Amino acid sequence: MTSDAILTTGYAQRLGESLPRVRDLIASAEEAASRPAGSVRLVAVTKSHPFGAVRAALDAGLTDLGENRLEELEAKVAEFGPDVARWHMIGHVQSRKAGQCAGLADVIHAVDTTKLAERLARLGEERGRDVRVLMQVNTSGEASKSGFDGEAAREEILRLADLEGLQIDGLMTMAPFVDDPVVLSSAFAGLREIHASLRTHSHRVGPELSMGMTNDLEIAIREGSTMVRIGTALFGARSR
Ligand SMILES: *Cc1c(COP(=O)(O)O)cnc(C)c1O
């Protein structure tokens, strides 16, 4: 076997155990929150894992793949093709890379500045097809986190929602790096509240809430997540 095939086999074995476990966690959390089964989409985060992980994920029937670096997204889209899955760009994107990103990703999760949003909108207009995005909101108050901040977020996102060429599917946040469930719940609830308020003011803000990772997916689902971004629980620890 080639080394790529060996890697695929390893990842396939791992997913054989991890994927049912993650799907169970999601299903139980949906049920606990009295939400319909299947209301939360699983985005499998393959970042920093080799092609073998992507191949195993596709073989396992995963339909949504997440990457956080453009070079890596580009390499994987080139290897597997744009149509094998929905490709999610979940990492920070520099506004000068807007064009490259819009050409590769089906959904861009972390639109965190006005400049990036406006560039993506212009590209969407030029190509005659909206660029689909989630606006990242900083709900933790940590200065190290990117995203639109609290009150200002509301007005700015409402303005951006009116841009031609941009389709705002919803909002995204990164929880603070803590284990305290109270702190995590409050960050996710904060995003849900901003989202609800935006949607009462604009029908152009879509229904998605991208929140929840390996360590906090159950809390995120309880607070209304519609998309969890899961890497470690599916593919194991990353080397970088
Ligand atoms: C890496 C990453 C994830 C996945 O994190 P895990 O803890 O491995 O599940 C989710 N979202 C973003 C934005 C990431 O960069």
PDBQT file of the ligand as one rigid body, heavy atoms in Angstrom, charges set to zero:
ROOT
HETATM    1  C1  LIG A 301      -9.647  23.939  14.901  1.00  0.00    +0.000 C 
HETATM    2  C2  LIG A 301     -10.957  24.593  14.922  1.00  0.00    +0.000 A 
HETATM    3  C3  LIG A 301     -12.108  23.878  15.279  1.00  0.00    +0.000 A 
HETATM    4  C4  LIG A 301     -12.094  22.415  15.727  1.00  0.00    +0.000 C 
HETATM    5  O1  LIG A 301     -11.605  22.326  17.028  1.00  0.00    +0.000 OA
HETATM    6  P1  LIG A 301     -11.596  20.941  17.850  1.00  0.00    +0.000 P 
HETATM    7  O2  LIG A 301     -11.443  21.390  19.241  1.00  0.00    +0.000 OA
HETATM    8  O3  LIG A 301     -10.444  20.149  17.350  1.00  0.00    +0.000 OA
HETATM    9  O4  LIG A 301     -12.894  20.274  17.603  1.00  0.00    +0.000 OA
HETATM   10  C5  LIG A 301     -13.321  24.549  15.236  1.00  0.00    +0.000 A 
HETATM   11  N1  LIG A 301     -13.409  25.844  14.852  1.00  0.00    +0.000 NA
HETATM   12  C6  LIG A 301     -12.324  26.556  14.499  1.00  0.00    +0.000 A 
HETATM   13  C7  LIG A 301     -12.510  27.960  14.077  1.00  0.00    +0.000 C 
HETATM   14  C8  LIG A 301     -11.070  25.956  14.525  1.00  0.00    +0.000 A 
HETATM   15  O5  LIG A 301      -9.998  26.685  14.171  1.00  0.00    +0.000 OA
ENDROOT
TORSDOF 0
